[in-house]
Amino acid sequence: MHYDLAICGSGLFGSVIAYEAIKKGKKVIVIDKRSHIGGNIYTEKKDNIDIHKYGAHIFHTSDKRIWDYINSFATFNNFINTPIANYKGKLYPMPFNMNTFYAMWGVITPKEAEERINSERAEIKGEPRNMEEQAISLVGRSIYEVLVKGYTEKQWGRSAKELPPEIIKRLPVRLTFNNNYFSDRYQGIPEDGYTAIIEKMLSGAEIVLDTDFLYEKEEWKKRADIVLYTGCLDAYFGYSEGKLQYRSEIFEEIRLEEENHQGIAVMNYTDRETPWTRIIEHKHFNNASSPVTWISREYPVDYEKTGEPFYPVNDERNSALYSKYKALSEKEQNVVIGGRLAEYRYYDMDKTIAAALELAERIL
């Protein structure tokens, strides 16, 4: 059978474009190597709790057009992300705000907090040479040592002194008692989970799971007028120019015979000794009613350990390599690329939708 559009990947990016194509009467097929649709926003219900299988996904945006778009597929609750940082058993509110500064230094007024931060920032002279110096120049040494250093070194698998300063371009400092992690106007979690959204987007498309598009990519290209590829771009070209670097995650799901384990959806573990970066307690996303609870511990690991790419390592070497693959992709006939993997960048969900809608406008 011939298709108007073949999409490699059933994540949010590909699913938005599939939906827009189906609206226009296009015949669409979606191929995914996983056993489920939804990519990394896939959710699965256990004990009446929606489990975020690939880490916490909290929708947030200041773009009303995007908020209205995603709300056409689901009813969102009023969840506000107010994570807690756990450093060697002591708790600090996140992001960095007056509650954090009071817990750390006992300061009460914004002026006191600002003076303390400015005095600590002053130790960095000139242009920061690495991620450690960049962070200290933004928030001072105390906050860096307690809330940034260990978490970041676990996340990237190397010393902060070996990481480029671009890893942390900015660290928000709020001189208010506001624990809302996001500053966007709209925020929430879909009441029925994210998988239900993807199911609606893909309604009318043919779906092929447990299938690696790359094994038969030439055949898929023959069977469709347009191919949308959302996977790793280096893999598409058989790593001909070298491999792009990623960091990956292992998610350890644990069912606990207790009603409430940590009292909050997201708790970051910022000391270097704790092997996981955070614990997610899923029931708090939707205030799910259940006598048990489910948590997920997140362990950052090398990409080679899992084969699942999560975070691109956007340093100078990888950016240059990606540019080579991007140039190759532009020579492909009837193939377009898009999404976080194909574009080798981190996308928030609202930006994913906006980029997908823009691409759909161009190619459909």
Buried (B, 14 or more C-beta within 10 A) or exposed (E): EEBBBBBBBBBBBBBBBBBBBBEEEBBBBBBBBBEBBBBBBBBBBBBEBBBBBBBBBBBBBEBEEBBEBBBEBBEBBEBBBBBBBBBEEEEBBBBBBBBBBBBBBEBEEBEBBBEBBEEBBEEBEEEBEBBBBBBBBBBBBBBBBBBBBBBBBBBBBEEBEEBBBEBBEEBEBBBEEBBBBBEBEBBBBBBBBBBBBBBBBBEBBEBBEEBEBBEEBEEBBEBBBBBBBBBBBBBBBEEEBEEBBBBBBBBEBEEEEEEEBBEBBBBBBBBEEBEBBBBBBBBBBBEBEEEBBBBBBBBBBEBEEBEBBBBBBBEEEBBEBBEBBBEBBEEBEEBBBBBBBBBBBEBBBBBBBBBBBEBBEEBB
